[in-house]
């Protein structure tokens, strides 16, 4: 497991969200810091996500479809939807101004 992935997982575990499931999709906003098409991940410096009790932080997220990665670039401000807190995966990702 890469150090960056380990940090994201550790952050989620530290926040007590490892076994939590979302009652509804949760929205987030942030800035893309890295895109790794090979790993199927996007690293986002996101604003606080109140629905999950997450503070602002930078972490990698897996995407539900690799097509989503082609829609963003490093430095893009994005809105995203998470499907699960226990295994945070982005289901939708769009660039915003």
C-alpha positions in Angstrom: 0.0 0.0 0.0 1.4 3.4 -0.9 2.2 5.9 1.8 -0.4 8.3 0.4 -3.1 5.6 0.4 -2.1 4.6 3.9 -2.4 8.2 5.2 -6.0 8.4 3.7 -7.0 5.1 5.3 -5.4 6.1 8.6 -7.3 9.4 8.5 -10.6 7.6 8.0 -9.9 5.1 10.7 -8.8 7.9 13.1 -12.1 9.6 12.5 -14.0 6.5 13.5 -15.6 6.0 10.1 -14.2 2.5 9.2 -17.6 0.7 9.7 -19.9 3.6 8.9 -22.2 3.5 5.8 -23.7 6.5 4.2 -27.5 6.8 4.5 -27.4 9.0 1.4 -24.7 10.1 -1.1 -22.4 12.7 0.4 -21.2 15.7 -1.5 -17.7 17.2 -1.2 -15.8 20.0 -2.8 -12.0 20.4 -3.2 -9.0 20.9 -5.4 -7.4 18.0 -7.4 -3.8 17.5 -6.3 -3.0 14.3 -8.3 -4.6 11.9 -10.8 -3.4 8.3 -11.0 -5.1 6.6 -13.9 -3.2 3.4 -13.4 -4.4 3.1 -9.8 -7.8 4.5 -10.5 -7.5 7.3 -7.9 -7.7 11.0 -7.6 -6.2 12.9 -4.7 -8.3 15.8 -3.5 -7.6 18.5 -0.9 -11.2 18.7 0.2 -13.1 21.1 2.4 -14.7 19.8 5.6 -17.4 17.2 4.9 -19.9 17.8 7.7 -22.1 14.8 6.9 -19.1 12.5 7.8 -17.5 14.6 10.5 -14.4 15.0 8.3 -12.2 18.0 8.7 -10.6 19.6 5.6 -7.8 17.3 4.5 -6.0 15.9 1.5 -6.6 12.3 0.6 -6.7 9.9 -2.4 -10.1 8.5 -3.4 -10.8 5.6 -5.7 -13.3 6.3 -8.5 -16.2 4.1 -9.5 -15.3 4.5 -13.2 -11.9 5.4 -14.8 -13.8 7.7 -17.2 -14.2 10.2 -14.3 -10.4 10.7 -14.2 -10.4 12.0 -17.8 -12.7 14.9 -16.7 -10.3 16.5 -14.3 -6.7 17.8 -14.1 -4.4 18.8 -11.3 -5.5 22.2 -10.0 -9.1 21.8 -10.9 -11.7 22.7 -8.3 -14.2 19.9 -8.2 -17.4 18.7 -6.6 -17.7 15.0 -5.9 -20.1 12.4 -4.6 -19.0 9.6 -2.2 -20.9 6.4 -2.1 -19.5 4.9 1.2 -17.6 6.2 4.2 -16.1 2.8 5.0 -14.6 2.5 1.5 -14.8 6.1 0.1 -15.3 5.8 -3.6 -16.2 8.7 -5.9 -19.3 8.1 -8.0 -19.5 11.5 -9.7 -16.8 14.1 -10.2 -17.3 17.5 -12.0 -15.2 20.6 -12.4 -16.6 23.8 -10.9 -15.5 27.4 -11.0 
